[in-house]
Amino acid sequence: MGGRMTSTRHAAIVLAALSLGGCANLERHNSNALSQSDDDGYCQAQGGPQGSAAYTACRKNRDVAATRSDRMERTHRDLAERMLNGQ
């Protein structure tokens, strides 16, 4: 029975470490200033000049995607914190 409890603890530690590693990776690649300039360049290339309807739609779509990504990152961070706190 003691070996089983140790295996469960090891599995929980490994899972927490993997979760935190994923969060660190998301944090490193999610720079807001870089994202803004990337969005501008991308939407100009795909949708046309600033102010055009296609450009505006592109920026809106990119903003929605960024909001979803931020929400997902926050959810992963909260999950990792709860796991570390044993909840």
C-alpha positions as CSV (number, residue, x, y, z in Angstrom):
1,M,0.0,0.0,0.0
2,G,2.9,2.4,0.8
3,G,4.4,1.8,-2.7
4,R,1.1,2.7,-4.3
5,M,0.9,6.0,-2.4
6,T,4.4,6.9,-3.5
7,S,3.6,6.1,-7.1
8,T,0.6,8.4,-6.9
9,R,2.7,11.2,-5.5
10,H,5.3,10.8,-8.1
11,A,2.7,10.9,-10.8
12,A,1.2,14.1,-9.3
13,I,4.6,15.7,-9.2
14,V,5.3,14.8,-12.8
15,L,1.9,16.1,-13.9
16,A,2.4,19.4,-12.1
17,A,5.9,19.8,-13.6
18,L,4.6,19.2,-17.1
19,S,1.7,21.7,-16.5
20,L,4.1,24.3,-15.2
21,G,6.5,23.8,-18.1
22,G,3.6,24.3,-20.5
23,C,2.6,27.5,-18.7
24,A,6.2,28.8,-18.9
25,N,6.3,28.1,-22.6
26,L,3.1,30.0,-23.2
27,E,4.3,32.9,-21.1
28,R,7.6,33.1,-23.1
29,H,5.9,33.3,-26.5
30,N,3.0,35.6,-25.6
31,S,4.5,39.1,-25.7
32,N,1.8,41.8,-26.1
33,A,3.9,44.4,-27.9
34,L,5.3,41.9,-30.3
35,S,1.8,40.6,-30.9
36,Q,0.4,44.0,-31.8
37,S,3.1,44.7,-34.5
38,D,2.7,41.1,-35.8
39,D,-1.1,41.6,-36.0
40,D,-0.7,44.9,-37.9
41,G,1.8,43.4,-40.4
42,Y,-0.3,40.3,-40.9
43,C,-3.5,42.1,-41.4
44,Q,-2.0,44.6,-43.8
45,A,-0.6,41.7,-45.8
46,Q,-3.8,39.7,-45.7
47,G,-6.6,42.3,-45.5
48,G,-5.2,45.4,-47.1
49,P,-4.4,48.9,-45.9
50,Q,-5.3,50.1,-42.4
51,G,-8.8,51.3,-42.2
52,S,-10.2,48.9,-44.9
53,A,-13.0,46.6,-44.0
54,A,-10.9,43.5,-44.5
55,Y,-8.1,44.9,-42.3
56,T,-10.6,45.8,-39.6
57,A,-12.2,42.3,-39.7
58,C,-8.7,40.7,-39.6
59,R,-7.7,42.7,-36.5
60,K,-11.0,41.8,-34.8
61,N,-10.4,38.1,-35.5
62,R,-6.9,38.4,-34.2
63,D,-8.1,40.1,-31.0
64,V,-10.7,37.4,-30.4
65,A,-8.0,34.7,-30.9
66,A,-5.7,36.5,-28.5
67,T,-8.4,36.8,-25.8
68,R,-9.1,33.1,-26.1
69,S,-5.4,32.3,-25.8
70,D,-5.1,34.5,-22.7
71,R,-8.1,32.8,-21.2
72,M,-6.6,29.4,-21.9
73,E,-3.3,30.4,-20.4
74,R,-4.9,31.7,-17.3
75,T,-6.9,28.5,-16.9
76,H,-3.7,26.4,-17.2
77,R,-2.0,28.6,-14.7
78,D,-4.9,28.3,-12.2
79,L,-5.0,24.5,-12.7
80,A,-1.2,24.2,-12.0
81,E,-1.6,26.4,-8.9
82,R,-4.5,24.3,-7.6
83,M,-2.5,21.1,-8.2
84,L,0.5,22.5,-6.4
85,N,-1.7,23.5,-3.5
86,G,-3.2,20.0,-3.3
87,Q,-6.8,21.1,-4.2
